Amino acid sequence: MVVLVGAFTHHVGVEFWRGSSLFISHDLLEGTVKNLRHAKLRSVAETRAPALASLVHDAIHLDADLEKRAR
């Protein structure tokens, strides 16, 4: 699993399982848990932002790279 999407009362949360390992630093990411980072999206415009797409893309590639190394 790469991301988890959850609906809350005032936002949608997108959690990145290996968020602390993402190579990019972005204002969308929050959290201090060992590996997990999340983004709180409060509007439809935020869900369509290039920054979010970039985070998801990078998270997918990070997961694929780690899977290759584990083999």
CHARMM internal coordinates of N, CA and C (Angstrom, degrees):
IC EDIT
DIST 1 N 1 CA 1.4482
DIST 1 CA 1 C 1.5291
ANGL 1 N 1 CA 1 C 108.91
DIST 1 C 2 N 1.2916
ANGL 1 CA 1 C 2 N 114.92
DIHE 1 N 1 CA 1 C 2 N 140.69
DIST 2 N 2 CA 1.4611
ANGL 1 C 2 N 2 CA 121.02
DIHE 1 CA 1 C 2 N 2 CA -177.62
DIST 2 CA 2 C 1.5182
ANGL 2 N 2 CA 2 C 110.68
DIHE 1 C 2 N 2 CA 2 C -108.97
DIST 2 C 3 N 1.3365
ANGL 2 CA 2 C 3 N 117.05
DIHE 2 N 2 CA 2 C 3 N -48.52
DIST 3 N 3 CA 1.4589
ANGL 2 C 3 N 3 CA 121.27
DIHE 2 CA 2 C 3 N 3 CA -179.87
DIST 3 CA 3 C 1.5225
ANGL 3 N 3 CA 3 C 109.87
DIHE 2 C 3 N 3 CA 3 C -134.20
DIST 3 C 4 N 1.3132
ANGL 3 CA 3 C 4 N 114.56
DIHE 3 N 3 CA 3 C 4 N 158.54
DIST 4 N 4 CA 1.4567
ANGL 3 C 4 N 4 CA 122.93
DIHE 3 CA 3 C 4 N 4 CA 173.85
DIST 4 CA 4 C 1.5129
ANGL 4 N 4 CA 4 C 106.33
DIHE 3 C 4 N 4 CA 4 C -127.32
DIST 4 C 5 N 1.3201
ANGL 4 CA 4 C 5 N 117.55
DIHE 4 N 4 CA 4 C 5 N 134.70
DIST 5 N 5 CA 1.4590
ANGL 4 C 5 N 5 CA 121.63
DIHE 4 CA 4 C 5 N 5 CA 178.58
DIST 5 CA 5 C 1.5199
ANGL 5 N 5 CA 5 C 107.42
DIHE 4 C 5 N 5 CA 5 C -114.63
DIST 5 C 6 N 1.3265
ANGL 5 CA 5 C 6 N 115.36
DIHE 5 N 5 CA 5 C 6 N 128.39
DIST 6 N 6 CA 1.4507
ANGL 5 C 6 N 6 CA 120.40
DIHE 5 CA 5 C 6 N 6 CA 179.63
DIST 6 CA 6 C 1.5120
ANGL 6 N 6 CA 6 C 111.28
DIHE 5 C 6 N 6 CA 6 C -131.08
DIST 6 C 7 N 1.3346
ANGL 6 CA 6 C 7 N 117.14
DIHE 6 N 6 CA 6 C 7 N 140.06
DIST 7 N 7 CA 1.4548
ANGL 6 C 7 N 7 CA 122.43
DIHE 6 CA 6 C 7 N 7 CA 178.60
DIST 7 CA 7 C 1.5230
ANGL 7 N 7 CA 7 C 109.60
DIHE 6 C 7 N 7 CA 7 C -96.45
DIST 7 C 8 N 1.3069
ANGL 7 CA 7 C 8 N 115.73
DIHE 7 N 7 CA 7 C 8 N 129.10
DIST 8 N 8 CA 1.4624
ANGL 7 C 8 N 8 CA 122.50
DIHE 7 CA 7 C 8 N 8 CA 178.50
DIST 8 CA 8 C 1.5254
ANGL 8 N 8 CA 8 C 108.66
DIHE 7 C 8 N 8 CA 8 C -122.58
DIST 8 C 9 N 1.3007
ANGL 8 CA 8 C 9 N 118.00
DIHE 8 N 8 CA 8 C 9 N 175.57
DIST 9 N 9 CA 1.4588
ANGL 8 C 9 N 9 CA 121.75
DIHE 8 CA 8 C 9 N 9 CA -175.54
DIST 9 CA 9 C 1.5269
ANGL 9 N 9 CA 9 C 112.94
DIHE 8 C 9 N 9 CA 9 C -58.97
DIST 9 C 10 N 1.3242
ANGL 9 CA 9 C 10 N 117.62
DIHE 9 N 9 CA 9 C 10 N -45.23
DIST 10 N 10 CA 1.4699
ANGL 9 C 10 N 10 CA 120.64
DIHE 9 CA 9 C 10 N 10 CA -173.70
DIST 10 CA 10 C 1.5221
ANGL 10 N 10 CA 10 C 114.45
DIHE 9 C 10 N 10 CA 10 C -116.68
DIST 10 C 11 N 1.3123
ANGL 10 CA 10 C 11 N 117.25
DIHE 10 N 10 CA 10 C 11 N 4.93
DIST 11 N 11 CA 1.4660
ANGL 10 C 11 N 11 CA 119.65
DIHE 10 CA 10 C 11 N 11 CA 179.22
DIST 11 CA 11 C 1.5291
ANGL 11 N 11 CA 11 C 110.59
DIHE 10 C 11 N 11 CA 11 C -162.99
DIST 11 C 12 N 1.3063
ANGL 11 CA 11 C 12 N 114.37
DIHE 11 N 11 CA 11 C 12 N 168.50
DIST 12 N 12 CA 1.4665
ANGL 11 C 12 N 12 CA 121.83
DIHE 11 CA 11 C 12 N 12 CA 170.36
DIST 12 CA 12 C 1.5204
ANGL 12 N 12 CA 12 C 105.81
DIHE 11 C 12 N 12 CA 12 C -110.23
DIST 12 C 13 N 1.3167
ANGL 12 CA 12 C 13 N 116.53
DIHE 12 N 12 CA 12 C 13 N 131.32
DIST 13 N 13 CA 1.4583
ANGL 12 C 13 N 13 CA 120.75
DIHE 12 CA 12 C 13 N 13 CA 179.78
DIST 13 CA 13 C 1.5181
ANGL 13 N 13 CA 13 C 110.47
DIHE 12 C 13 N 13 CA 13 C -102.40
DIST 13 C 14 N 1.3212
ANGL 13 CA 13 C 14 N 115.25
DIHE 13 N 13 CA 13 C 14 N 132.61
DIST 14 N 14 CA 1.4617
ANGL 13 C 14 N 14 CA 121.31
DIHE 13 CA 13 C 14 N 14 CA 174.55
DIST 14 CA 14 C 1.5184
ANGL 14 N 14 CA 14 C 105.84
DIHE 13 C 14 N 14 CA 14 C -116.38
DIST 14 C 15 N 1.3311
ANGL 14 CA 14 C 15 N 115.86
DIHE 14 N 14 CA 14 C 15 N 112.49
DIST 15 N 15 CA 1.4631
ANGL 14 C 15 N 15 CA 121.19
DIHE 14 CA 14 C 15 N 15 CA -176.64
DIST 15 CA 15 C 1.5241
ANGL 15 N 15 CA 15 C 109.64
DIHE 14 C 15 N 15 CA 15 C -102.28
DIST 15 C 16 N 1.3024
ANGL 15 CA 15 C 16 N 115.14
DIHE 15 N 15 CA 15 C 16 N 134.17
DIST 16 N 16 CA 1.4621
ANGL 15 C 16 N 16 CA 122.29
DIHE 15 CA 15 C 16 N 16 CA 179.74
DIST 16 CA 16 C 1.5186
ANGL 16 N 16 CA 16 C 107.95
DIHE 15 C 16 N 16 CA 16 C -107.16
DIST 16 C 17 N 1.3414
ANGL 16 CA 16 C 17 N 116.73
DIHE 16 N 16 CA 16 C 17 N 115.58
DIST 17 N 17 CA 1.4640
ANGL 16 C 17 N 17 CA 121.85
DIHE 16 CA 16 C 17 N 17 CA -174.51
DIST 17 CA 17 C 1.5174
ANGL 17 N 17 CA 17 C 112.47
DIHE 16 C 17 N 17 CA 17 C -58.54
DIST 17 C 18 N 1.3040
ANGL 17 CA 17 C 18 N 117.25
DIHE 17 N 17 CA 17 C 18 N -37.24
DIST 18 N 18 CA 1.4701
ANGL 17 C 18 N 18 CA 121.02
DIHE 17 CA 17 C 18 N 18 CA 179.84
DIST 18 CA 18 C 1.5277
ANGL 18 N 18 CA 18 C 109.76
DIHE 17 C 18 N 18 CA 18 C -114.88
DIST 18 C 19 N 1.3061
ANGL 18 CA 18 C 19 N 116.44
DIHE 18 N 18 CA 18 C 19 N 38.11
DIST 19 N 19 CA 1.4613
ANGL 18 C 19 N 19 CA 122.01
DIHE 18 CA 18 C 19 N 19 CA -174.89
DIST 19 CA 19 C 1.5091
ANGL 19 N 19 CA 19 C 114.86
DIHE 18 C 19 N 19 CA 19 C -58.91
DIST 19 C 20 N 1.3226
ANGL 19 CA 19 C 20 N 117.81
DIHE 19 N 19 CA 19 C 20 N -33.36
DIST 20 N 20 CA 1.4662
ANGL 19 C 20 N 20 CA 120.03
DIHE 19 CA 19 C 20 N 20 CA -179.87
DIST 20 CA 20 C 1.5256
ANGL 20 N 20 CA 20 C 111.50
DIHE 19 C 20 N 20 CA 20 C -71.12
DIST 20 C 21 N 1.3257
ANGL 20 CA 20 C 21 N 117.22
DIHE 20 N 20 CA 20 C 21 N -15.17
DIST 21 N 21 CA 1.4625
ANGL 20 C 21 N 21 CA 121.28
DIHE 20 CA 20 C 21 N 21 CA 179.93
DIST 21 CA 21 C 1.5228
ANGL 21 N 21 CA 21 C 113.13
DIHE 20 C 21 N 21 CA 21 C -97.84
DIST 21 C 22 N 1.3182
ANGL 21 CA 21 C 22 N 117.36
DIHE 21 N 21 CA 21 C 22 N -2.83
DIST 22 N 22 CA 1.4577
ANGL 21 C 22 N 22 CA 119.06
DIHE 21 CA 21 C 22 N 22 CA 178.94
DIST 22 CA 22 C 1.5155
ANGL 22 N 22 CA 22 C 109.21
DIHE 21 C 22 N 22 CA 22 C -63.56
DIST 22 C 23 N 1.3064
ANGL 22 CA 22 C 23 N 115.82
DIHE 22 N 22 CA 22 C 23 N 138.40
DIST 23 N 23 CA 1.4568
ANGL 22 C 23 N 23 CA 121.44
DIHE 22 CA 22 C 23 N 23 CA -173.87
DIST 23 CA 23 C 1.5158
ANGL 23 N 23 CA 23 C 112.82
DIHE 22 C 23 N 23 CA 23 C -75.82
DIST 23 C 24 N 1.3115
ANGL 23 CA 23 C 24 N 116.93
DIHE 23 N 23 CA 23 C 24 N -13.67
DIST 24 N 24 CA 1.4571
ANGL 23 C 24 N 24 CA 118.99
DIHE 23 CA 23 C 24 N 24 CA -179.83
DIST 24 CA 24 C 1.5198
ANGL 24 N 24 CA 24 C 109.68
DIHE 23 C 24 N 24 CA 24 C -104.14
DIST 24 C 25 N 1.2767
ANGL 24 CA 24 C 25 N 114.62
DIHE 24 N 24 CA 24 C 25 N 149.37
DIST 25 N 25 CA 1.4609
ANGL 24 C 25 N 25 CA 120.76
DIHE 24 CA 24 C 25 N 25 CA 175.21
DIST 25 CA 25 C 1.5169
ANGL 25 N 25 CA 25 C 106.27
DIHE 24 C 25 N 25 CA 25 C -107.75
DIST 25 C 26 N 1.2978
ANGL 25 CA 25 C 26 N 117.11
DIHE 25 N 25 CA 25 C 26 N 127.14
DIST 26 N 26 CA 1.4556
ANGL 25 C 26 N 26 CA 118.68
DIHE 25 CA 25 C 26 N 26 CA -177.44
DIST 26 CA 26 C 1.5159
ANGL 26 N 26 CA 26 C 110.69
DIHE 25 C 26 N 26 CA 26 C -141.00
DIST 26 C 27 N 1.3130
ANGL 26 CA 26 C 27 N 115.28
DIHE 26 N 26 CA 26 C 27 N 149.94
DIST 27 N 27 CA 1.4632
ANGL 26 C 27 N 27 CA 121.84
DIHE 26 CA 26 C 27 N 27 CA -179.55
DIST 27 CA 27 C 1.5230
ANGL 27 N 27 CA 27 C 113.17
DIHE 26 C 27 N 27 CA 27 C -63.62
DIST 27 C 28 N 1.3212
ANGL 27 CA 27 C 28 N 118.07
DIHE 27 N 27 CA 27 C 28 N -21.98
DIST 28 N 28 CA 1.4626
ANGL 27 C 28 N 28 CA 120.18
DIHE 27 CA 27 C 28 N 28 CA -179.33
DIST 28 CA 28 C 1.5223
ANGL 28 N 28 CA 28 C 112.69
DIHE 27 C 28 N 28 CA 28 C -68.71
DIST 28 C 29 N 1.3224
ANGL 28 CA 28 C 29 N 116.97
DIHE 28 N 28 CA 28 C 29 N -31.81
DIST 29 N 29 CA 1.4648
ANGL 28 C 29 N 29 CA 119.96
DIHE 28 CA 28 C 29 N 29 CA -174.55
DIST 29 CA 29 C 1.5168
ANGL 29 N 29 CA 29 C 112.27
DIHE 28 C 29 N 29 CA 29 C -77.33
DIST 29 C 30 N 1.3217
ANGL 29 CA 29 C 30 N 115.05
DIHE 29 N 29 CA 29 C 30 N 134.45
DIST 30 N 30 CA 1.4586
ANGL 29 C 30 N 30 CA 122.83
DIHE 29 CA 29 C 30 N 30 CA 176.79
DIST 30 CA 30 C 1.5169
ANGL 30 N 30 CA 30 C 108.54
DIHE 29 C 30 N 30 CA 30 C -130.12
DIST 30 C 31 N 1.3132
ANGL 30 CA 30 C 31 N 115.75
DIHE 30 N 30 CA 30 C 31 N 164.32
DIST 31 N 31 CA 1.4538
ANGL 30 C 31 N 31 CA 120.35
DIHE 30 CA 30 C 31 N 31 CA 172.57
DIST 31 CA 31 C 1.5098
ANGL 31 N 31 CA 31 C 113.25
DIHE 30 C 31 N 31 CA 31 C 116.54
DIST 31 C 32 N 1.3267
ANGL 31 CA 31 C 32 N 113.99
DIHE 31 N 31 CA 31 C 32 N 155.42
DIST 32 N 32 CA 1.4609
ANGL 31 C 32 N 32 CA 120.64
DIHE 31 CA 31 C 32 N 32 CA -178.93
DIST 32 CA 32 C 1.5276
ANGL 32 N 32 CA 32 C 112.61
DIHE 31 C 32 N 32 CA 32 C -130.61
DIST 32 C 33 N 1.3329
ANGL 32 CA 32 C 33 N 116.95
DIHE 32 N 32 CA 32 C 33 N 6.03
DIST 33 N 33 CA 1.4593
ANGL 32 C 33 N 33 CA 120.33
DIHE 32 CA 32 C 33 N 33 CA 177.83
DIST 33 CA 33 C 1.5253
ANGL 33 N 33 CA 33 C 108.50
DIHE 32 C 33 N 33 CA 33 C -64.40
DIST 33 C 34 N 1.3079
ANGL 33 CA 33 C 34 N 117.50
DIHE 33 N 33 CA 33 C 34 N 154.84
DIST 34 N 34 CA 1.4688
ANGL 33 C 34 N 34 CA 122.42
DIHE 33 CA 33 C 34 N 34 CA -173.12
DIST 34 CA 34 C 1.5346
ANGL 34 N 34 CA 34 C 113.57
DIHE 33 C 34 N 34 CA 34 C -45.86
DIST 34 C 35 N 1.3131
ANGL 34 CA 34 C 35 N 119.20
DIHE 34 N 34 CA 34 C 35 N -52.10
DIST 35 N 35 CA 1.4669
ANGL 34 C 35 N 35 CA 121.80
DIHE 34 CA 34 C 35 N 35 CA -176.91
DIST 35 CA 35 C 1.5242
ANGL 35 N 35 CA 35 C 113.65
DIHE 34 C 35 N 35 CA 35 C -116.86
DIST 35 C 36 N 1.2979
ANGL 35 CA 35 C 36 N 117.23
DIHE 35 N 35 CA 35 C 36 N -34.59
DIST 36 N 36 CA 1.4587
ANGL 35 C 36 N 36 CA 122.78
DIHE 35 CA 35 C 36 N 36 CA -172.61
DIST 36 CA 36 C 1.5234
ANGL 36 N 36 CA 36 C 112.46
DIHE 35 C 36 N 36 CA 36 C -74.97
DIST 36 C 37 N 1.3277
ANGL 36 CA 36 C 37 N 115.77
DIHE 36 N 36 CA 36 C 37 N 138.14
DIST 37 N 37 CA 1.4564
ANGL 36 C 37 N 37 CA 122.90
DIHE 36 CA 36 C 37 N 37 CA 170.79
DIST 37 CA 37 C 1.5262
ANGL 37 N 37 CA 37 C 106.41
DIHE 36 C 37 N 37 CA 37 C -134.63
DIST 37 C 38 N 1.3190
ANGL 37 CA 37 C 38 N 116.65
DIHE 37 N 37 CA 37 C 38 N 154.85
DIST 38 N 38 CA 1.4583
ANGL 37 C 38 N 38 CA 119.18
DIHE 37 CA 37 C 38 N 38 CA -178.52
DIST 38 CA 38 C 1.5219
ANGL 38 N 38 CA 38 C 110.83
DIHE 37 C 38 N 38 CA 38 C -139.13
DIST 38 C 39 N 1.3270
ANGL 38 CA 38 C 39 N 114.05
DIHE 38 N 38 CA 38 C 39 N 159.77
DIST 39 N 39 CA 1.4610
ANGL 38 C 39 N 39 CA 122.18
DIHE 38 CA 38 C 39 N 39 CA 174.62
DIST 39 CA 39 C 1.5188
ANGL 39 N 39 CA 39 C 107.05
DIHE 38 C 39 N 39 CA 39 C -122.28
DIST 39 C 40 N 1.3312
ANGL 39 CA 39 C 40 N 116.60
DIHE 39 N 39 CA 39 C 40 N 134.38
DIST 40 N 40 CA 1.4611
ANGL 39 C 40 N 40 CA 121.55
DIHE 39 CA 39 C 40 N 40 CA 176.08
DIST 40 CA 40 C 1.5209
ANGL 40 N 40 CA 40 C 107.94
DIHE 39 C 40 N 40 CA 40 C -102.18
DIST 40 C 41 N 1.3169
ANGL 40 CA 40 C 41 N 115.69
DIHE 40 N 40 CA 40 C 41 N 118.51
DIST 41 N 41 CA 1.4591
ANGL 40 C 41 N 41 CA 121.55
DIHE 40 CA 40 C 41 N 41 CA -178.92
DIST 41 CA 41 C 1.5189
ANGL 41 N 41 CA 41 C 108.61
DIHE 40 C 41 N 41 CA 41 C -106.39
DIST 41 C 42 N 1.3230
ANGL 41 CA 41 C 42 N 115.78
DIHE 41 N 41 CA 41 C 42 N 123.00
DIST 42 N 42 CA 1.4589
ANGL 41 C 42 N 42 CA 120.72
DIHE 41 CA 41 C 42 N 42 CA -173.94
DIST 42 CA 42 C 1.5265
ANGL 42 N 42 CA 42 C 113.89
DIHE 41 C 42 N 42 CA 42 C -111.62
DIST 42 C 43 N 1.3283
ANGL 42 CA 42 C 43 N 117.25
DIHE 42 N 42 CA 42 C 43 N 0.74
DIST 43 N 43 CA 1.4637
ANGL 42 C 43 N 43 CA 120.32
DIHE 42 CA 42 C 43 N 43 CA 178.66
DIST 43 CA 43 C 1.5226
ANGL 43 N 43 CA 43 C 109.33
DIHE 42 C 43 N 43 CA 43 C -149.73
DIST 43 C 44 N 1.3264
ANGL 43 CA 43 C 44 N 114.72
DIHE 43 N 43 CA 43 C 44 N 161.29
DIST 44 N 44 CA 1.4618
ANGL 43 C 44 N 44 CA 119.96
DIHE 43 CA 43 C 44 N 44 CA 177.33
DIST 44 CA 44 C 1.5209
ANGL 44 N 44 CA 44 C 109.54
DIHE 43 C 44 N 44 CA 44 C -62.55
DIST 44 C 45 N 1.3201
ANGL 44 CA 44 C 45 N 117.20
DIHE 44 N 44 CA 44 C 45 N -37.40
DIST 45 N 45 CA 1.4680
ANGL 44 C 45 N 45 CA 120.98
DIHE 44 CA 44 C 45 N 45 CA 179.70
DIST 45 CA 45 C 1.5299
ANGL 45 N 45 CA 45 C 110.90
DIHE 44 C 45 N 45 CA 45 C -58.75
DIST 45 C 46 N 1.3171
ANGL 45 CA 45 C 46 N 117.99
DIHE 45 N 45 CA 45 C 46 N -39.61
DIST 46 N 46 CA 1.4698
ANGL 45 C 46 N 46 CA 120.83
DIHE 45 CA 45 C 46 N 46 CA 178.71
DIST 46 CA 46 C 1.5283
ANGL 46 N 46 CA 46 C 111.85
DIHE 45 C 46 N 46 CA 46 C -64.90
DIST 46 C 47 N 1.3294
ANGL 46 CA 46 C 47 N 117.41
DIHE 46 N 46 CA 46 C 47 N -32.01
DIST 47 N 47 CA 1.4712
ANGL 46 C 47 N 47 CA 119.49
DIHE 46 CA 46 C 47 N 47 CA 179.20
DIST 47 CA 47 C 1.5204
ANGL 47 N 47 CA 47 C 111.67
DIHE 46 C 47 N 47 CA 47 C -70.73
DIST 47 C 48 N 1.3135
ANGL 47 CA 47 C 48 N 116.64
DIHE 47 N 47 CA 47 C 48 N -22.04
DIST 48 N 48 CA 1.4679
ANGL 47 C 48 N 48 CA 121.82
DIHE 47 CA 47 C 48 N 48 CA -179.16
DIST 48 CA 48 C 1.5202
ANGL 48 N 48 CA 48 C 112.66
DIHE 47 C 48 N 48 CA 48 C -99.75
DIST 48 C 49 N 1.3044
ANGL 48 CA 48 C 49 N 117.29
DIHE 48 N 48 CA 48 C 49 N 3.96
DIST 49 N 49 CA 1.4725
ANGL 48 C 49 N 49 CA 121.31
DIHE 48 CA 48 C 49 N 49 CA -176.17
DIST 49 CA 49 C 1.5232
ANGL 49 N 49 CA 49 C 111.26
DIHE 48 C 49 N 49 CA 49 C -68.00
DIST 49 C 50 N 1.3235
ANGL 49 CA 49 C 50 N 116.64
DIHE 49 N 49 CA 49 C 50 N 138.79
DIST 50 N 50 CA 1.4636
ANGL 49 C 50 N 50 CA 120.21
DIHE 49 CA 49 C 50 N 50 CA 176.00
DIST 50 CA 50 C 1.5310
ANGL 50 N 50 CA 50 C 112.65
DIHE 49 C 50 N 50 CA 50 C -57.55
DIST 50 C 51 N 1.3236
ANGL 50 CA 50 C 51 N 117.32
DIHE 50 N 50 CA 50 C 51 N -31.26
DIST 51 N 51 CA 1.4689
ANGL 50 C 51 N 51 CA 120.24
DIHE 50 CA 50 C 51 N 51 CA 179.93
DIST 51 CA 51 C 1.5226
ANGL 51 N 51 CA 51 C 111.31
DIHE 50 C 51 N 51 CA 51 C -62.72
DIST 51 C 52 N 1.3195
ANGL 51 CA 51 C 52 N 117.66
DIHE 51 N 51 CA 51 C 52 N -40.51
DIST 52 N 52 CA 1.4670
ANGL 51 C 52 N 52 CA 120.58
DIHE 51 CA 51 C 52 N 52 CA 178.72
DIST 52 CA 52 C 1.5243
ANGL 52 N 52 CA 52 C 110.10
DIHE 51 C 52 N 52 CA 52 C -68.09
DIST 52 C 53 N 1.3095
ANGL 52 CA 52 C 53 N 117.10
DIHE 52 N 52 CA 52 C 53 N -43.39
DIST 53 N 53 CA 1.4641
ANGL 52 C 53 N 53 CA 120.70
DIHE 52 CA 52 C 53 N 53 CA 177.69
DIST 53 CA 53 C 1.5249
ANGL 53 N 53 CA 53 C 110.55
DIHE 52 C 53 N 53 CA 53 C -59.29
DIST 53 C 54 N 1.3182
ANGL 53 CA 53 C 54 N 116.55
DIHE 53 N 53 CA 53 C 54 N -39.93
DIST 54 N 54 CA 1.4591
ANGL 53 C 54 N 54 CA 121.02
DIHE 53 CA 53 C 54 N 54 CA 178.58
DIST 54 CA 54 C 1.5271
ANGL 54 N 54 CA 54 C 111.20
DIHE 53 C 54 N 54 CA 54 C -64.75
DIST 54 C 55 N 1.3207
ANGL 54 CA 54 C 55 N 116.98
DIHE 54 N 54 CA 54 C 55 N -41.37
DIST 55 N 55 CA 1.4674
ANGL 54 C 55 N 55 CA 120.66
DIHE 54 CA 54 C 55 N 55 CA 178.03
DIST 55 CA 55 C 1.5213
ANGL 55 N 55 CA 55 C 111.32
DIHE 54 C 55 N 55 CA 55 C -61.82
DIST 55 C 56 N 1.3178
ANGL 55 CA 55 C 56 N 116.69
DIHE 55 N 55 CA 55 C 56 N -45.67
DIST 56 N 56 CA 1.4715
ANGL 55 C 56 N 56 CA 120.57
DIHE 55 CA 55 C 56 N 56 CA -179.88
DIST 56 CA 56 C 1.5279
ANGL 56 N 56 CA 56 C 109.76
DIHE 55 C 56 N 56 CA 56 C -63.86
DIST 56 C 57 N 1.3136
ANGL 56 CA 56 C 57 N 116.63
DIHE 56 N 56 CA 56 C 57 N -44.03
DIST 57 N 57 CA 1.4669
ANGL 56 C 57 N 57 CA 121.50
DIHE 56 CA 56 C 57 N 57 CA 178.82
DIST 57 CA 57 C 1.5226
ANGL 57 N 57 CA 57 C 110.53
DIHE 56 C 57 N 57 CA 57 C -59.26
DIST 57 C 58 N 1.3243
ANGL 57 CA 57 C 58 N 117.02
DIHE 57 N 57 CA 57 C 58 N -48.10
DIST 58 N 58 CA 1.4681
ANGL 57 C 58 N 58 CA 121.03
DIHE 57 CA 57 C 58 N 58 CA -179.95
DIST 58 CA 58 C 1.5215
ANGL 58 N 58 CA 58 C 111.87
DIHE 57 C 58 N 58 CA 58 C -64.38
DIST 58 C 59 N 1.3377
ANGL 58 CA 58 C 59 N 117.07
DIHE 58 N 58 CA 58 C 59 N -37.09
DIST 59 N 59 CA 1.4656
ANGL 58 C 59 N 59 CA 120.65
DIHE 58 CA 58 C 59 N 59 CA 179.11
DIST 59 CA 59 C 1.5294
ANGL 59 N 59 CA 59 C 110.76
DIHE 58 C 59 N 59 CA 59 C -65.98
DIST 59 C 60 N 1.3214
ANGL 59 CA 59 C 60 N 117.04
DIHE 59 N 59 CA 59 C 60 N -38.87
DIST 60 N 60 CA 1.4657
ANGL 59 C 60 N 60 CA 120.97
DIHE 59 CA 59 C 60 N 60 CA 178.32
DIST 60 CA 60 C 1.5215
ANGL 60 N 60 CA 60 C 110.02
DIHE 59 C 60 N 60 CA 60 C -64.38
DIST 60 C 61 N 1.3289
ANGL 60 CA 60 C 61 N 116.95
DIHE 60 N 60 CA 60 C 61 N -44.79
DIST 61 N 61 CA 1.4598
ANGL 60 C 61 N 61 CA 120.44
DIHE 60 CA 60 C 61 N 61 CA -179.71
DIST 61 CA 61 C 1.5259
ANGL 61 N 61 CA 61 C 111.60
DIHE 60 C 61 N 61 CA 61 C -67.43
DIST 61 C 62 N 1.3158
ANGL 61 CA 61 C 62 N 117.54
DIHE 61 N 61 CA 61 C 62 N -37.65
DIST 62 N 62 CA 1.4615
ANGL 61 C 62 N 62 CA 120.67
DIHE 61 CA 61 C 62 N 62 CA 176.42
DIST 62 CA 62 C 1.5214
ANGL 62 N 62 CA 62 C 110.24
DIHE 61 C 62 N 62 CA 62 C -61.23
DIST 62 C 63 N 1.3222
ANGL 62 CA 62 C 63 N 117.03
DIHE 62 N 62 CA 62 C 63 N -45.07
DIST 63 N 63 CA 1.4563
ANGL 62 C 63 N 63 CA 121.18
DIHE 62 CA 62 C 63 N 63 CA 179.66
DIST 63 CA 63 C 1.5214
ANGL 63 N 63 CA 63 C 110.74
DIHE 62 C 63 N 63 CA 63 C -62.53
DIST 63 C 64 N 1.3350
ANGL 63 CA 63 C 64 N 117.21
DIHE 63 N 63 CA 63 C 64 N -43.43
DIST 64 N 64 CA 1.4660
ANGL 63 C 64 N 64 CA 120.86
DIHE 63 CA 63 C 64 N 64 CA 179.55
DIST 64 CA 64 C 1.5106
ANGL 64 N 64 CA 64 C 111.14
DIHE 63 C 64 N 64 CA 64 C -63.11
DIST 64 C 65 N 1.3308
ANGL 64 CA 64 C 65 N 117.45
DIHE 64 N 64 CA 64 C 65 N -41.40
DIST 65 N 65 CA 1.4718
ANGL 64 C 65 N 65 CA 121.24
DIHE 64 CA 64 C 65 N 65 CA 178.53
DIST 65 CA 65 C 1.5184
ANGL 65 N 65 CA 65 C 111.39
DIHE 64 C 65 N 65 CA 65 C -62.86
DIST 65 C 66 N 1.3359
ANGL 65 CA 65 C 66 N 116.18
DIHE 65 N 65 CA 65 C 66 N -42.46
DIST 66 N 66 CA 1.4672
ANGL 65 C 66 N 66 CA 119.64
DIHE 65 CA 65 C 66 N 66 CA -179.87
DIST 66 CA 66 C 1.5206
ANGL 66 N 66 CA 66 C 111.27
DIHE 65 C 66 N 66 CA 66 C -67.99
DIST 66 C 67 N 1.3278
ANGL 66 CA 66 C 67 N 117.12
DIHE 66 N 66 CA 66 C 67 N -35.22
DIST 67 N 67 CA 1.4632
ANGL 66 C 67 N 67 CA 120.98
DIHE 66 CA 66 C 67 N 67 CA 177.58
DIST 67 CA 67 C 1.5278
ANGL 67 N 67 CA 67 C 110.21
DIHE 66 C 67 N 67 CA 67 C -65.59
DIST 67 C 68 N 1.3226
ANGL 67 CA 67 C 68 N 117.64
DIHE 67 N 67 CA 67 C 68 N -41.28
DIST 68 N 68 CA 1.4665
ANGL 67 C 68 N 68 CA 121.03
DIHE 67 CA 67 C 68 N 68 CA 178.83
DIST 68 CA 68 C 1.5299
ANGL 68 N 68 CA 68 C 111.10
DIHE 67 C 68 N 68 CA 68 C -61.80
DIST 68 C 69 N 1.3243
ANGL 68 CA 68 C 69 N 116.22
DIHE 68 N 68 CA 68 C 69 N -42.04
DIST 69 N 69 CA 1.4773
ANGL 68 C 69 N 69 CA 120.70
DIHE 68 CA 68 C 69 N 69 CA -179.35
DIST 69 CA 69 C 1.5205
ANGL 69 N 69 CA 69 C 111.56
DIHE 68 C 69 N 69 CA 69 C -67.57
DIST 69 C 70 N 1.3181
ANGL 69 CA 69 C 70 N 117.22
DIHE 69 N 69 CA 69 C 70 N -29.15
DIST 70 N 70 CA 1.4661
ANGL 69 C 70 N 70 CA 121.70
DIHE 69 CA 69 C 70 N 70 CA -177.52
DIST 70 CA 70 C 1.5320
ANGL 70 N 70 CA 70 C 111.82
DIHE 69 C 70 N 70 CA 70 C -75.30
DIST 70 C 71 N 1.3076
ANGL 70 CA 70 C 71 N 117.16
DIHE 70 N 70 CA 70 C 71 N -18.08
DIST 71 N 71 CA 1.4749
ANGL 70 C 71 N 71 CA 120.16
DIHE 70 CA 70 C 71 N 71 CA -177.95
DIST 71 CA 71 C 1.4668
ANGL 71 N 71 CA 71 C 112.24
DIHE 70 C 71 N 71 CA 71 C -76.88
END
COOR INIT
IC SEED 1 N 1 CA 1 C
IC BUILD
